[in-house]
Amino acid sequence: MATLRLRDGSPRSSIPDGPAPVIIPVIDDSGDVAGELILWVLDGFADLVEQTWYGDEPPTRLPDRDQVRTYAESEL
């Protein structure tokens, strides 16, 4: 997990505490889904990013920006 730091004055969200209602797949070099990121919300702010993985070896770092897609749960 990675703790996030937000700028002072960042707007508060109406999303309740817990995982945000978004799907954030991580795409590997082959174009396959290798895992996903889970964005956790606390007191209306993004608080943590948790990375899951599919397979035997856990990732050693967060994915590069071009490996990440974002979808609202309502889009799927």
Secondary structure, DSSP 8 states (H G I E B T S, - for coil): -EE----TT-------SEE-SEEEEEE-TTSSEEEEEEEEEETTEEEEEEEEESSSS--SS---GGGB--EEGGG-
